[in-house]
Amino acid sequence: MRERQSSERYRLVITMVLAMALSISVHAQSQEKARYVMLITIDGLRAEMIDDPLMPSPFLKMMSRDGLRIGRVIGVPPAATYPSHTTLVTGEVPARHRVFYNRPFLWNKDTARISYWYADSIAVPTIWQRAHEAGMTTASLFWPVSTGSPYIDYNVPEFWSLDYSCDQMEYIKPYCTPAGILDELERNACGRLDTITYQAGSLQRDGRTAAMANYLMNHYQPRLMTIHLITTDYSQHALGTHSERLLQDVASADHAVGTIIENLRLTHRMDSTVVIVTGDHGFCDYSQTLSPNVWLTRAGLLSEQPGGEWKACFYGGGNTSFLYLRKANDTKTLRRIRRMLDQLPAEERALFRIAEKEELTAKGADPAAALALEPVVGVAVTNNRTGEVVAQRKGGTHGFISGQDATTFIAYGAGITPARQDSIRQTDIAQWIWERLKMKDER
């Protein structure tokens, strides 16, 4: 009896030891697999581009099937390229990271050709910084608000000259790091880049960006790489969410992602890399435009041209129009504008809702905005100061603050098993990436 009990105890101990060893082995393997993270944004990515069987996106469909798929990413206010991309690398809302729009509001000055280009616009730490300070190599291609970042070892930022007649790719070379990296990429990865071979919105662009990403991974092995693919944004703005050109652009973006996946497989890094594909925002079709600044100019509260006298100005950050007062405590002007909005013709008032400052604060929008107008789906806002308040025009838009233009999320590769989740906040993604990155270094 004692021998049998002793034997059973022995078998139990052996079983526990083997189980612990297996657990440690699996855990170590999982940590070994999470060595590299590639964050790829497809500008204007909508869930339909993956889920619709008629969409030409076989690689995205495969990643969605075999990886972690989150159907809806709840964005930040407004859902626009620059604030959203900054949230992706910080985990913070615009009120904290301080990149409020694609182009800053400059208090009734012309901002038509200025953007938040420079990384020092970001007021909080980024995952580039965290990775760099942890001794990890970092890389980035055409990521908004990355110019001049000291935390990106290999950086080709999204940046351009205000002189649109110049050779834009030559212009940005001094802003790429290390010096000469773009020349190196042209020689060894993507070929000569110019207004023909790398024009914004062209089908060639995404593929050449993927070639650059593969070269950087193969030669410099960055632990963290961020990549911005932009083509799908252009056709949706111009033609809406259903067009033949959009199908071509989806195929282009999907092929770029597939090229990156193939390279990881051929170089035996797929088992040690997590590839994330997400968007900065989605899109909604519109058939009308709304220009609330026309109300202000007619009321004498705003000059017809930037730079003149003004008391108030609506600023379209994506598809939400934020109200700014020249004097923050000008309650008299604010009350006047509220009365004006209340007295609008019913057909105009039905085109938008008022988002009060309390809502904007809760969602992390610019604290300087007094309120905002969010149009209904089917209407796009403009910054026009003269002309018609409501005009008939078709296209695609984004930048809501209520989530009508949500994007989606896929994680695929090392340590990722097939799973489905309904939603995630865009502010959660940076920390999720950091958790994948630091796995390797905690052992």
C-alpha positions as CSV (number, residue, x, y, z in Angstrom):
1,M,0.0,0.0,0.0
2,R,2.8,2.3,1.0
3,E,4.8,1.4,-2.1
4,R,1.7,2.2,-4.3
5,Q,1.2,5.6,-2.5
6,S,4.9,6.4,-2.9
7,S,4.7,5.4,-6.6
8,E,1.6,7.6,-7.1
9,R,3.3,10.5,-5.3
10,Y,6.4,10.1,-7.5
11,R,4.2,10.0,-10.7
12,L,2.4,13.2,-9.5
13,V,5.7,15.0,-8.8
14,I,7.0,13.9,-12.2
15,T,3.8,15.1,-13.9
16,M,3.9,18.5,-12.1
17,V,7.6,18.9,-13.1
18,L,6.9,18.1,-16.7
19,A,3.9,20.4,-16.7
20,M,5.9,23.2,-15.3
21,A,8.7,22.5,-17.8
22,L,6.2,22.5,-20.7
23,S,4.6,25.8,-19.4
24,I,8.0,27.4,-19.2
25,S,8.9,26.1,-22.6
26,V,5.7,27.4,-24.2
27,H,6.0,30.8,-22.4
28,A,9.6,31.1,-23.5
29,Q,8.7,30.2,-27.0
30,S,5.9,32.8,-27.0
31,Q,8.4,35.4,-25.7
32,E,10.9,34.4,-28.3
33,K,8.3,34.7,-31.0
34,A,7.4,38.3,-30.1
35,R,10.8,39.8,-31.1
36,Y,9.6,42.2,-33.8
37,V,6.5,44.3,-34.2
38,M,5.4,45.9,-37.5
39,L,2.5,48.4,-37.2
40,I,1.0,49.0,-40.7
41,T,-1.8,51.6,-41.2
42,I,-3.9,51.5,-44.3
43,D,-5.3,55.0,-44.5
44,G,-9.1,55.0,-44.5
45,L,-9.3,51.2,-43.8
46,R,-12.9,50.0,-43.3
47,A,-13.9,46.6,-42.0
48,E,-15.8,46.1,-45.3
49,M,-12.5,46.1,-47.2
50,I,-11.6,42.8,-45.4
51,D,-15.0,41.2,-44.8
52,D,-16.6,41.8,-48.2
53,P,-15.9,38.8,-50.4
54,L,-15.9,41.0,-53.5
55,M,-13.0,43.2,-52.1
56,P,-9.6,42.1,-53.6
57,S,-7.9,41.7,-50.2
58,P,-6.7,38.0,-49.9
59,F,-3.8,38.7,-47.6
60,L,-5.9,40.8,-45.2
61,K,-8.6,38.1,-45.3
62,M,-6.0,35.4,-44.5
63,M,-4.6,37.5,-41.6
64,S,-8.1,38.2,-40.3
65,R,-9.0,34.4,-40.4
66,D,-5.8,33.2,-38.8
67,G,-5.1,36.1,-36.4
68,L,-6.7,38.4,-33.9
69,R,-9.4,40.3,-35.5
70,I,-11.1,43.3,-33.8
71,G,-14.1,44.4,-35.8
72,R,-14.3,48.0,-34.7
73,V,-11.7,50.5,-33.5
74,I,-13.2,53.4,-31.5
75,G,-11.2,56.4,-32.6
76,V,-10.4,59.8,-31.1
77,P,-12.0,63.2,-31.9
78,P,-11.8,63.9,-34.7
79,A,-11.1,60.7,-36.6
80,A,-8.5,62.2,-38.9
81,T,-5.1,61.0,-40.1
82,Y,-2.7,63.0,-38.0
83,P,-4.4,62.9,-34.6
84,S,-5.3,59.3,-35.1
85,H,-1.8,58.2,-36.1
86,T,-0.4,60.1,-33.1
87,T,-2.8,58.2,-30.8
88,L,-1.7,54.9,-32.3
89,V,1.9,55.6,-31.2
90,T,1.1,57.3,-27.8
91,G,-2.1,55.7,-26.5
92,E,-3.4,59.1,-25.7
93,V,-6.2,61.3,-26.9
94,P,-5.5,64.6,-28.7
95,A,-6.1,66.7,-25.5
96,R,-3.0,65.0,-24.1
97,H,-0.8,64.4,-27.1
98,R,-1.7,67.9,-28.5
99,V,-2.0,66.9,-32.2
100,F,-5.6,68.0,-32.7
101,Y,-6.0,68.0,-36.5
102,N,-4.1,67.3,-39.7
103,R,-3.4,71.0,-39.9
104,P,-3.2,73.2,-36.8
105,F,-5.8,75.9,-36.2
106,L,-3.9,79.1,-36.3
107,W,-6.5,81.6,-35.0
108,N,-7.9,82.9,-38.3
109,K,-4.6,82.6,-40.2
110,D,-4.3,80.5,-43.4
111,T,-3.4,76.9,-42.6
112,A,-4.2,75.4,-46.0
113,R,-0.7,74.2,-46.6
114,I,0.7,73.6,-43.1
115,S,0.5,70.3,-41.2
116,Y,1.6,68.9,-37.9
117,W,4.8,67.5,-39.5
118,Y,7.3,67.5,-36.6
119,A,7.6,64.9,-33.9
120,D,8.2,67.6,-31.2
121,S,4.5,68.5,-31.6
122,I,3.8,65.4,-29.6
123,A,3.6,66.3,-25.9
124,V,3.8,62.7,-24.5
125,P,6.1,59.8,-24.9
126,T,5.7,57.5,-28.0
127,I,6.3,53.8,-28.4
128,W,9.3,54.8,-30.6
129,Q,10.7,56.6,-27.5
130,R,10.0,53.7,-25.1
131,A,11.5,51.2,-27.6
132,H,14.6,53.4,-28.3
133,E,15.2,54.0,-24.6
134,A,15.0,50.3,-24.0
135,G,17.8,49.7,-26.5
136,M,15.6,48.6,-29.3
137,T,16.2,49.6,-32.9
138,T,13.2,51.5,-34.5
139,A,12.2,52.4,-38.0
140,S,9.3,54.3,-39.7
141,L,8.1,55.0,-43.2
142,F,5.9,58.0,-44.0
143,W,4.3,58.2,-40.6
144,P,2.6,61.4,-39.8
145,V,4.1,63.7,-37.1
146,S,7.4,61.8,-37.1
147,T,9.8,64.4,-38.7
148,G,12.9,65.0,-36.6
149,S,12.1,62.3,-34.0
150,P,15.3,61.4,-32.1
151,Y,13.8,58.0,-31.2
152,I,13.5,56.6,-34.7
153,D,16.7,55.1,-35.9
154,Y,15.7,54.7,-39.6
155,N,13.1,57.3,-40.5
156,V,11.6,58.4,-43.8
157,P,8.9,60.8,-42.5
158,E,5.7,62.1,-44.0
159,F,6.8,65.6,-45.0
160,W,6.7,67.8,-48.0
161,S,7.7,71.2,-49.3
162,L,5.2,74.1,-49.6
163,D,6.6,74.6,-53.0
164,Y,4.6,71.9,-54.8
165,S,6.6,72.4,-58.0
166,C,9.8,71.1,-56.4
167,D,11.0,67.4,-56.4
168,Q,9.3,66.4,-53.1
169,M,11.4,63.3,-52.6
170,E,14.7,65.2,-53.0
171,Y,13.3,67.8,-50.6
172,I,12.7,65.4,-47.8
173,K,16.1,63.7,-48.0
174,P,17.7,66.0,-45.4
175,Y,14.9,65.2,-43.0
176,C,15.4,61.4,-43.3
177,T,17.6,59.7,-40.7
178,P,20.3,58.5,-40.8
179,A,21.7,60.8,-43.5
180,G,21.6,59.1,-46.9
181,I,19.0,56.4,-45.9
182,L,16.6,57.4,-48.6
183,D,19.3,57.2,-51.3
184,E,20.2,53.8,-49.9
185,L,16.6,52.7,-50.2
186,E,16.3,54.0,-53.7
187,R,19.5,52.1,-54.7
188,N,18.7,48.8,-53.1
189,A,15.0,48.5,-52.5
190,C,12.5,50.7,-54.4
191,G,14.2,52.4,-57.3
192,R,14.1,56.1,-58.0
193,L,11.3,58.0,-56.3
194,D,9.8,61.0,-58.0
195,T,6.4,62.5,-58.9
196,I,5.7,59.7,-61.3
197,T,6.9,56.7,-59.4
198,Y,5.8,57.8,-55.9
199,Q,3.0,60.3,-56.4
200,A,0.6,60.5,-53.5
201,G,-2.4,58.4,-54.3
202,S,-0.8,56.5,-57.0
203,L,-0.9,52.7,-57.2
204,Q,2.8,52.4,-57.3
205,R,3.3,54.0,-53.9
206,D,2.2,51.3,-51.6
207,G,4.3,48.6,-53.3
208,R,7.4,50.8,-53.2
209,T,6.8,51.5,-49.5
210,A,6.6,47.8,-48.8
211,A,9.9,47.2,-50.7
212,M,11.5,49.8,-48.4
213,A,10.0,48.1,-45.3
214,N,11.4,44.8,-46.4
215,Y,14.9,46.2,-47.0
216,L,15.0,47.8,-43.5
217,M,13.8,44.7,-41.9
218,N,16.3,42.5,-43.7
219,H,19.3,44.7,-43.2
220,Y,18.7,46.5,-39.9
221,Q,16.2,44.3,-38.0
222,P,14.3,47.0,-36.3
223,R,12.4,45.7,-33.3
224,L,9.6,48.2,-34.0
225,M,8.6,49.5,-37.4
226,T,5.7,51.8,-38.3
227,I,4.5,52.0,-41.9
228,H,1.8,54.3,-43.4
229,L,0.1,53.2,-46.6
230,I,-2.0,56.1,-48.0
231,T,-3.5,55.1,-51.4
232,T,-6.9,54.1,-50.2
233,D,-7.6,57.5,-48.6
234,Y,-7.4,59.3,-51.9
235,S,-9.9,57.4,-53.9
236,Q,-12.4,57.4,-51.1
237,H,-12.2,61.2,-50.6
238,A,-12.7,61.7,-54.4
239,L,-15.2,59.0,-55.2
240,G,-16.7,57.6,-52.0
241,T,-16.6,54.2,-50.5
242,H,-17.7,52.2,-53.7
243,S,-15.8,52.7,-56.9
244,E,-13.7,50.8,-59.3
245,R,-10.7,52.9,-58.4
246,L,-11.2,51.9,-54.7
247,L,-11.1,48.2,-55.6
248,Q,-7.7,48.9,-57.4
249,D,-6.4,50.8,-54.3
250,V,-7.5,48.0,-51.9
251,A,-5.7,45.5,-54.1
252,S,-2.6,47.7,-54.0
253,A,-2.6,48.0,-50.2
254,D,-3.3,44.3,-49.8
255,H,-0.5,43.4,-52.1
256,A,1.9,45.7,-50.1
257,V,0.9,43.9,-46.9
258,G,1.3,40.5,-48.7
259,T,4.8,41.5,-49.9
260,I,5.8,42.2,-46.3
261,I,4.3,38.9,-45.1
262,E,6.1,37.0,-47.8
263,N,9.4,38.6,-47.0
264,L,9.0,37.7,-43.3
265,R,8.4,34.1,-44.3
266,L,11.3,33.9,-46.8
267,T,13.7,35.3,-44.2
268,H,12.4,33.0,-41.5
269,R,11.1,35.9,-39.3
270,M,7.4,35.2,-39.5
271,D,7.6,33.1,-36.3
272,S,9.2,36.0,-34.4
273,T,7.2,38.9,-35.8
274,V,3.8,40.3,-35.0
275,V,2.3,42.2,-37.9
276,I,-0.5,44.6,-37.1
277,V,-2.8,46.2,-39.7
278,T,-5.2,48.9,-38.7
279,G,-6.5,52.2,-40.0
280,D,-6.5,55.7,-38.7
281,H,-10.2,56.1,-39.5
282,G,-12.9,54.8,-41.8
283,F,-15.0,56.6,-44.3
284,C,-18.6,57.7,-44.9
285,D,-20.2,58.8,-48.2
286,Y,-21.7,62.2,-48.5
287,S,-23.9,64.0,-51.0
288,Q,-24.1,67.5,-49.4
289,T,-21.6,69.9,-47.8
290,L,-22.3,72.2,-44.9
291,S,-20.2,75.4,-44.5
292,P,-21.0,76.9,-41.0
293,N,-18.4,79.7,-41.4
294,V,-20.8,81.3,-43.9
295,W,-23.2,81.9,-41.1
296,L,-20.4,83.7,-39.1
297,T,-19.3,85.9,-42.0
298,R,-22.9,86.9,-42.8
299,A,-23.3,87.8,-39.1
300,G,-20.1,89.9,-39.1
301,L,-18.3,87.6,-36.7
302,L,-15.6,86.4,-39.2
303,S,-13.7,88.0,-42.0
304,E,-14.2,86.6,-45.5
305,Q,-10.5,85.9,-45.8
306,P,-8.1,84.6,-43.2
307,G,-6.2,87.3,-41.3
308,G,-9.0,89.8,-40.9
309,E,-11.0,90.8,-38.0
310,W,-12.9,88.1,-36.2
311,K,-14.7,87.0,-33.1
312,A,-15.4,83.4,-33.8
313,C,-14.4,80.8,-36.4
314,F,-15.5,77.2,-37.1
315,Y,-12.6,74.9,-38.0
316,G,-13.2,71.6,-39.8
317,G,-11.1,69.0,-38.2
318,G,-12.1,66.2,-40.5
319,N,-15.9,66.0,-40.6
320,T,-16.5,67.8,-37.4
321,S,-16.5,71.6,-37.2
322,F,-15.1,73.0,-34.0
323,L,-15.9,76.5,-32.8
324,Y,-13.2,78.8,-31.6
325,L,-13.7,82.2,-30.0
326,R,-11.0,84.8,-30.4
327,K,-11.5,85.6,-26.7
328,A,-12.0,82.4,-24.7
329,N,-14.4,84.1,-22.2
330,D,-16.5,85.9,-24.9
331,T,-19.8,84.5,-23.6
332,K,-21.7,87.3,-25.4
333,T,-20.5,86.0,-28.8
334,L,-21.1,82.4,-27.9
335,R,-24.7,83.2,-26.8
336,R,-25.2,85.0,-30.1
337,I,-24.0,82.0,-32.1
338,R,-26.2,79.6,-30.1
339,R,-29.3,81.8,-30.9
340,M,-28.2,81.8,-34.5
341,L,-28.0,78.0,-34.6
342,D,-31.4,77.7,-32.9
343,Q,-33.0,80.0,-35.4
344,L,-31.7,78.3,-38.6
345,P,-34.2,77.0,-41.1
346,A,-35.3,73.5,-40.2
347,E,-33.7,72.0,-43.3
348,E,-30.3,73.3,-42.3
349,R,-30.7,72.5,-38.6
350,A,-31.4,68.9,-39.4
351,L,-28.0,68.5,-41.0
352,F,-26.0,68.5,-37.7
353,R,-26.0,68.1,-34.0
354,I,-24.2,70.3,-31.4
355,A,-21.5,68.6,-29.4
356,E,-21.1,70.6,-26.2
357,K,-17.8,71.3,-24.5
358,E,-18.5,68.7,-21.8
359,E,-18.7,66.0,-24.5
360,L,-15.6,67.3,-26.2
361,T,-13.6,67.3,-23.0
362,A,-14.8,63.8,-22.1
363,K,-13.7,62.5,-25.5
364,G,-10.3,64.3,-25.4
365,A,-10.8,66.9,-28.1
366,D,-9.0,70.3,-28.2
367,P,-9.9,72.0,-24.9
368,A,-9.8,75.4,-26.6
369,A,-12.9,74.5,-28.7
370,A,-16.2,76.1,-27.3
371,L,-18.4,73.5,-29.0
372,A,-18.6,71.5,-32.2
373,L,-21.0,70.7,-35.0
374,E,-21.1,67.1,-36.1
375,P,-23.0,66.6,-39.3
376,V,-25.3,63.6,-40.0
377,V,-24.0,60.9,-42.2
378,G,-24.3,62.0,-45.8
379,V,-23.1,65.5,-45.1
380,A,-19.5,66.8,-45.1
381,V,-18.3,70.1,-43.4
382,T,-16.1,72.6,-45.1
383,N,-14.1,75.7,-43.9
384,N,-15.6,77.9,-46.7
385,R,-16.5,81.4,-45.5
386,T,-18.5,82.5,-48.6
387,G,-20.9,81.0,-51.0
388,E,-23.7,78.6,-50.2
389,V,-24.2,77.2,-46.7
390,V,-25.4,73.9,-48.1
391,A,-24.2,72.6,-51.5
392,Q,-24.7,69.5,-53.5
393,R,-21.5,67.5,-53.9
394,K,-20.5,63.8,-53.7
395,G,-17.5,62.1,-52.2
396,G,-16.2,60.4,-49.1
397,T,-15.3,62.0,-45.7
398,H,-14.2,61.1,-42.2
399,G,-13.5,62.9,-38.9
400,F,-16.7,62.3,-36.9
401,I,-16.5,62.3,-33.1
402,S,-19.2,59.7,-32.6
403,G,-17.7,56.7,-34.3
404,Q,-19.6,56.5,-37.6
405,D,-16.3,56.2,-39.4
406,A,-14.7,53.5,-37.3
407,T,-11.7,51.5,-38.6
408,T,-10.7,47.9,-37.8
409,F,-7.7,45.9,-36.5
410,I,-5.8,42.7,-37.3
411,A,-2.8,41.2,-35.5
412,Y,-1.1,38.3,-37.1
413,G,2.0,36.3,-36.5
414,A,4.1,35.3,-33.5
415,G,2.1,34.2,-30.6
416,I,-1.2,35.2,-32.1
417,T,-3.9,32.6,-32.2
418,P,-7.2,33.0,-34.1
419,A,-9.6,35.1,-32.1
420,R,-12.4,37.6,-32.5
421,Q,-13.3,40.7,-30.5
422,D,-16.0,43.3,-31.2
423,S,-14.2,46.5,-30.4
424,I,-11.2,48.2,-29.0
425,R,-10.3,51.8,-28.3
426,Q,-7.6,53.3,-30.5
427,T,-6.0,54.5,-27.3
428,D,-5.4,50.9,-26.2
429,I,-3.3,49.9,-29.2
430,A,0.1,51.5,-28.2
431,Q,0.2,49.7,-24.9
432,W,-0.8,46.4,-26.6
433,I,2.2,46.9,-29.0
434,W,4.5,47.7,-26.1
435,E,3.5,44.5,-24.3
436,R,4.4,42.5,-27.4
437,L,7.7,44.3,-27.7
438,K,8.9,44.0,-24.1
439,M,8.1,40.2,-23.9
440,K,11.5,39.3,-25.3
441,D,13.5,41.5,-22.9
442,E,11.9,40.5,-19.6
443,R,13.5,37.1,-19.7
